[in-house]
């Protein structure tokens, strides 16, 4: 059975050939994270409130090895194809979206960074051995991202930043769809005067209580 090669396939330009690893990586790292925003809680609380924002993009990292010593050819013919994935593609005005595949593993991504070392040379200085540390960041289009992130609603505690000219009624309208539901926000943030709000302040927006506010 032939050895299945790891591939990086650019989506642009149309018909771009895949880039096959000369030697498959002996390991790769896959990192995932969640994103949270911090806000100051009500007066008297020592800790800040954390609000879940969503899942951050996953990152994939690996070392790719290249050796053309036996062929006596310039190894940059292969490494330059990886470096070129950082360049802006004229048809999209951005670096190309790629798909890294290896066996059943598939990862749609952009190339975030490439760091290389050239370690063996012919007598005339031609490099024939190199290793590249490659970082790939998961690419998720806007439609998929919005569907995968849980929507905030009036029955979950969250935070909002006061904009210039905001009133509690305006914030209640924006967050709850009801300008009259400003009292829970005032109580949660110990606001004595609902007409005086400092722009830039983060307010806790609590769940709406059942029944009259």
C-alpha positions as CSV (number, residue, x, y, z in Angstrom):
1,X,0.0,0.0,0.0
2,X,1.4,3.4,-1.0
3,X,2.1,5.9,1.8
4,X,-0.7,8.5,2.0
5,X,0.8,11.9,1.9
6,X,-0.3,14.9,4.0
7,X,-1.7,17.6,1.6
8,X,-2.3,21.3,1.7
9,X,-4.8,22.3,-1.0
10,X,-5.3,26.0,-1.7
11,X,-8.8,27.0,-2.7
12,X,-7.6,29.9,-4.8
13,X,-6.7,30.4,-7.6
14,X,-9.1,28.0,-9.1
15,X,-7.5,24.7,-10.0
16,X,-4.4,25.3,-7.8
17,X,-2.6,22.0,-7.4
18,X,-2.3,20.5,-3.9
19,X,1.1,20.7,-2.0
20,X,2.2,17.3,-0.9
21,X,4.5,16.9,2.1
22,X,7.8,15.3,1.0
23,X,7.8,13.5,4.4
24,X,4.8,13.3,6.6
25,X,5.0,15.0,9.9
26,X,5.8,12.7,12.8
27,X,3.4,14.7,15.0
28,X,1.1,17.7,15.0
29,X,-0.5,19.9,17.7
30,X,-4.1,20.9,17.7
31,X,-5.2,23.7,20.0
32,X,-8.8,24.8,20.8
33,X,-10.0,27.5,23.1
34,X,-13.1,29.4,24.3
35,X,-13.5,33.2,24.3
36,X,-14.9,35.1,27.3
37,X,-15.4,38.8,28.0
38,X,-14.8,40.2,31.5
39,X,-16.9,42.9,33.2
40,X,-16.9,44.5,36.6
41,X,-19.6,43.1,38.7
42,X,-21.9,45.0,41.0
43,X,-20.4,47.1,43.8
44,X,-19.0,45.0,46.6
45,X,-18.1,42.1,44.4
46,X,-14.4,41.2,44.4
47,X,-14.4,39.1,41.3
48,X,-15.2,40.1,37.7
49,X,-18.1,38.5,35.8
50,X,-17.2,36.3,32.8
51,X,-19.5,36.2,29.8
52,X,-19.1,33.4,27.3
53,X,-18.6,34.9,23.8
54,X,-18.0,31.7,21.7
55,X,-15.4,29.2,20.6
56,X,-12.2,30.6,19.3
57,X,-10.7,29.2,16.0
58,X,-8.6,26.0,16.4
59,X,-5.0,26.2,15.5
60,X,-2.9,23.4,14.0
61,X,0.9,23.3,14.2
62,X,3.5,20.9,12.8
63,X,7.0,20.6,11.5
64,X,7.5,19.7,7.8
65,X,10.8,18.2,6.7
66,X,12.2,18.6,3.2
67,X,15.3,16.9,1.8
68,X,16.5,16.9,-1.9
69,X,20.1,16.0,-1.3
70,X,20.0,12.8,-3.3
71,X,18.4,14.6,-6.2
72,X,21.0,17.5,-5.9
73,X,18.2,20.0,-6.5
74,X,17.3,23.2,-4.7
75,X,15.0,22.4,-1.7
76,X,13.4,25.9,-2.0
77,X,11.4,24.6,-5.0
78,X,9.3,22.8,-2.3
79,X,9.6,25.2,0.7
80,X,8.7,28.3,-1.4
81,X,5.3,26.8,-2.1
82,X,4.5,26.8,1.6
83,X,5.8,30.3,2.1
84,X,3.7,31.5,-0.9
85,X,0.6,30.5,1.0
86,X,1.2,33.6,3.1
87,X,1.0,35.9,0.1
88,X,-2.1,37.7,-1.0
89,X,-4.0,36.0,-3.8
90,X,-4.9,38.5,-6.5
91,X,-8.3,37.0,-7.2
92,X,-9.5,37.3,-3.6
93,X,-7.2,40.1,-2.2
94,X,-6.3,37.9,0.7
95,X,-4.1,34.9,1.4
96,X,-5.8,31.7,0.1
97,X,-8.1,29.6,2.2
98,X,-6.6,26.1,2.3
99,X,-7.6,22.6,3.3
100,X,-5.0,20.4,5.2
101,X,-5.8,16.7,4.8
102,X,-4.1,13.6,6.0
103,X,-6.0,10.4,5.8
104,X,-9.4,11.0,7.4
105,X,-8.3,14.2,9.1
106,X,-9.4,17.4,7.3
107,X,-8.8,21.0,8.5
108,X,-10.0,24.1,6.6
109,X,-7.7,26.9,7.4
110,X,-5.4,29.8,6.5
111,X,-1.6,29.7,6.9
112,X,-0.9,31.9,9.9
113,X,2.9,31.6,10.1
114,X,5.9,29.8,8.6
115,X,9.3,29.6,10.2
116,X,12.1,27.7,8.4
117,X,15.6,26.5,8.9
118,X,17.9,25.4,6.0
119,X,20.5,22.9,7.4
120,X,22.3,21.3,4.5
121,X,23.9,22.8,1.4
122,X,25.7,21.7,-1.8
123,X,29.2,23.0,-2.4
124,X,27.8,25.9,-4.4
125,X,25.5,27.0,-1.6
126,X,22.3,25.5,-2.9
127,X,20.2,24.4,0.1
128,X,19.0,20.8,0.0
129,X,17.6,20.2,3.4
130,X,15.1,22.3,5.4
131,X,12.5,22.1,8.1
132,X,9.5,24.4,8.4
133,X,7.4,25.1,11.4
134,X,3.9,25.8,10.1
135,X,1.0,27.3,11.9
136,X,-2.5,26.9,10.5
137,X,-5.6,28.7,11.8
138,X,-9.1,27.3,11.3
139,X,-11.2,29.2,8.8
140,X,-14.9,29.4,9.4
141,X,-17.0,31.6,7.1
142,X,-19.4,34.1,8.6
143,X,-22.6,32.0,8.0
144,X,-21.2,28.9,9.6
145,X,-19.8,30.9,12.6
146,X,-23.1,32.7,13.3
147,X,-25.0,29.3,13.3
148,X,-22.4,27.6,15.6
149,X,-22.4,30.4,18.2
150,X,-25.2,30.4,20.7
151,X,-27.4,33.5,20.4
152,X,-27.7,35.7,23.5
153,X,-31.2,36.3,24.6
154,X,-33.2,37.9,27.4
155,X,-33.1,34.8,29.6
156,X,-29.3,34.6,29.9
157,X,-27.1,37.0,31.9
158,X,-24.8,39.0,29.7
159,X,-23.1,42.3,29.5
160,X,-23.3,45.4,27.4
161,X,-21.2,48.6,27.0
162,X,-22.8,51.9,27.5
163,X,-22.7,54.1,24.4
164,X,-22.8,57.9,24.4
165,X,-26.4,59.1,24.8
166,X,-27.6,55.7,26.1
167,X,-30.4,55.5,28.7
168,X,-31.5,52.5,30.6
169,X,-34.7,52.5,28.6
170,X,-32.7,52.5,25.4
171,X,-30.5,49.6,26.6
172,X,-33.6,47.7,27.8
173,X,-35.1,48.2,24.3
174,X,-31.9,47.0,22.7
175,X,-31.4,44.0,24.9
176,X,-34.9,42.9,25.8
177,X,-37.0,44.5,23.1
178,X,-38.9,46.4,25.9
179,X,-37.9,49.9,27.0
180,X,-40.0,49.6,30.1
181,X,-37.9,46.7,31.4
182,X,-35.0,48.9,32.6
183,X,-35.4,48.2,36.3
184,X,-33.7,44.8,36.4
185,X,-30.6,46.4,34.8
186,X,-30.7,49.3,37.3
187,X,-30.9,46.9,40.3
188,X,-28.2,44.5,39.0
189,X,-25.8,47.4,38.6
190,X,-26.9,49.5,41.7
191,X,-27.7,52.5,39.5
192,X,-29.5,55.2,41.5
193,X,-30.1,57.6,38.6
194,X,-31.1,55.8,35.4
195,X,-30.7,59.0,33.4
196,X,-27.0,59.4,34.1
197,X,-24.9,56.7,32.5
198,X,-21.1,56.9,31.9
199,X,-20.1,56.0,28.3
200,X,-17.9,52.9,28.2
201,X,-19.2,51.4,31.4
202,X,-20.0,47.7,31.2
203,X,-23.4,46.8,32.6
204,X,-24.7,43.5,33.7
205,X,-27.8,42.6,31.8
206,X,-29.6,40.0,33.9
207,X,-32.3,37.5,32.9
208,X,-35.8,39.1,32.8
209,X,-37.7,38.0,35.9
210,X,-41.1,36.3,35.5
211,X,-44.0,38.7,36.0
212,X,-43.8,42.5,36.5
213,X,-40.3,44.0,36.7
